[in-house]
Amino acid sequence: MKKYNSIYIGVIIGVLSVFLSFIVFYFIKFNDISLSDYFGTLFHNKRILSPLLSLAGIPNLVFFYLFINKNKYKTARGIILATFILVLAVVLVKIFM
């Protein structure tokens, strides 16, 4: 199964897991407002966006360990790359917003 051992697939998995974490958090906590209002509130309010971005990286740990245990090291590297991009986004939000 070498076709699932790619850095690009790892980055895609890492980014999608962050996005899906945003959606899950919406359904758990903010389902009384519309989805567009939810994203608008997130991107205009640093107090909500920064911690939520930090929490959204937790599913990447699960995927990282899953692919490490299956010896798919390139995919695990892609997930780590996506996590580093997420950390950079958190730092930028904290500094500039």
LINGISUL-V379863 format. One line per field, one symbol per residue. ss: DSSP state (~ for helix, > for strand, _ for the rest). phi: phi as a letter, one per 30 degrees, with the letter a starting at -180 (. if undefined). A space follows every 50 residues. Layout:
ss: ???
phi: ???
This chain:
ss: _~~~__~~~~~~~~~~~~~~~~~~~~~~~_____~~~~~~~~~~_~~~~~ ~~~~~~_~~~~~~~~~~~~___~~~~~~~~~~~~~~~~~~~~~~~~_
phi: .ddccbddddddddddddddddddddddcbddcddddddddddcbddcdd dddddddddddddedddddchcdddddddddddddddddddddddcc
